[in-house]
Amino acid sequence: MRTPKEIDPAAIDVISRTPAVLRALLAGLAPDLLYRPNDEGWSLKDIVAHLHDVEGIAFVERISRMLDEDRPFIQSIDPPARLVAGGYGSRELSALLDELAQQRKQHVDWLRSLNSDELARIGVHDRVGEISVINIAHQWAAHDMAHLRQVSLMIQAYFAPMMGATRAFYDV
């Protein structure tokens, strides 16, 4: 497994652009679509709320601990339970998107400021073992992409019943 010495600029770009991409994908969608859960129990709004929530606990807090502590123990989280505990159900989607965009700008600047020694700092995750700051930075981008894919697939599935015979062209 290759561990780079600096954060791939494409990862920084993905992290930076995700709030705007989400806003563009969700703009103008009917409330029914925004709040309808998929087979896994997640609505489009829940995905945005999850990204807002993990911004702190799964990314910034973990990286901060790894910078400040010697090999901190990093515990897994329970995303659905965190959404309930965080009161995200009562929050407006537009407010979540606005806050995520504001936080991301600050966090991207912070990520860009980390030097190679800081990026090499280690923590121990309860499920996967040793992880470094740079691993989390790249995971952050991959996590965003996973949820952008999830959002795209949910929107695509919404259109599927309206596609008639052309639905055969797609795996929906």
N, C-alpha and C positions, 0 to 999 in steps of 0.2 A: 504494500500500500504506500503510495507516494504522499508525503507530507510536504506541501510547498512552504516556502519561507515567507511569502507575502500573500495577502488575500487576492485572489484572482479578480481583476477589474470587472469581469462579467458578473461575478457574485455580488459585488458592490452595486453594480447597475441594477440587477434584479431586485435586491433589497430596497434600493432607492425608488424604483419605479412601481413596485407592487401596489401601493395605495392608489396611484393614478390609474393603473390598469383595472383594479377592482372597481373604482368609481365609474370608469368607462363601461365596463361589462354590466354593471348593475343599473346604470342610468336608464330611467324610463320603463323598467320592468314593473309589472303589476304587483301590488302588495301580496296577492295570493302566491305568486311565484317566489317572492322574497322570503316569505315566512313558512312555506311548505317544506316539511322535513323530507329528506331523501330516505332510502331504505335503511341507512345507518343512523337515522334520527337527527341529522343535521340539516338545518335550513341554510339558505344563502346568508341570511343575517347572522346565524350562529357561527358560520365560518369567519365572517368579518370580526365578530366578537371574540372568537378564539384567537385570531391573529393579533388583535388588540391586547388580549390577556397575556399571551405567551411572549409578546414583545418584552415585557418586564421579566417575568418569572423564568422563562426558558432560555432567554438569550442574554439580555442585559444583566440580570442578576447573576446568572451562572458565570458569565465572563468576568464580571466585577469580582466575584468571589475568587475566581482563579487568579486574578491579578493581585488580590489582597491577601489571600491565604495560601498556605503551603499544602498542595494536593487536597483541596476540599472534597468532601463527599457530596456528590450531586445526586439528588433523589428524583426519581420519575414523578410526573404529575398525572392527575386524573382530569383531563380537559373538560368532560361534561360536568363533573362536580364543581370545577372551578367556575364555569359559566354560571351555574346556579348560585354559588356562594358569592360571586362578584356582582350579582344583580343585573347581569347583562340583558336579561329578558325585558326589562323596563327601559332600557336605553334606546334612543333613536339611532337608526342606521346611519343617518347623515352625520350625527355627532361622533359616532364611532369611527367613521371614515375620516372625518376632520382631525380627530385626535391622533389616529394612526399616522396620518400624513405628517402632522406636526412632530410627533415622536420620532418618526423615521428620519426626518431631516437631521435632527440632533444625533441620533444613533449612527447614521451613516458617517457624519463628520467625526464622531468618536471612533468608529471602526477604522477610518482612514488614518487617524492619529496614532494608532498602536504600532509600536516598533517590533522588530523581529524577536527580541527577547520576550516581550509581552505576548506575542502571538504563540510562542512556544510553551507558555505556562500550561501546567497540567492540572486536571481534576480527575476524580474517579467516580464514574457514573454507576449507579446501582445495577443497571442492566447490561451495559456494554463495556464496562471497565474504564481504562485510561482514555481520556479525551483531552485535546488541547484547545486553546482559545481559537486557533486557526481552524480547527475542525468544526467548532460551533459556528464560526463565521460562514463557512461553506454550507453547513447544515441549515443555517438560517435561510440562505438563498434556495436551497433544495426544498425546504419546508414551504416557503412561499410558492414555489413552482408546483408542488404537490396540491396545494389548496387552490391555486389558479386553475389547475387542470380540473380539480373537483368542481369548482364553480362553472367552468366551461361545459363540462359534461352534464351538469344539472340543467343548465340553460338549454343545451342541445336536446336533452331528454324532454323538456317542456315542448319544444317545437316538433318532436318526432310524430306525435299523433296527427299533426296537421300537414304532414309531408306527402300523404298519399303514397303512390307507388315509388316516388323518389326516395322513400325511406330505405329502400333496398341498397342504396349507394353508401349507407352509413351503418355503423355498428351501434344502433340505438334501438 
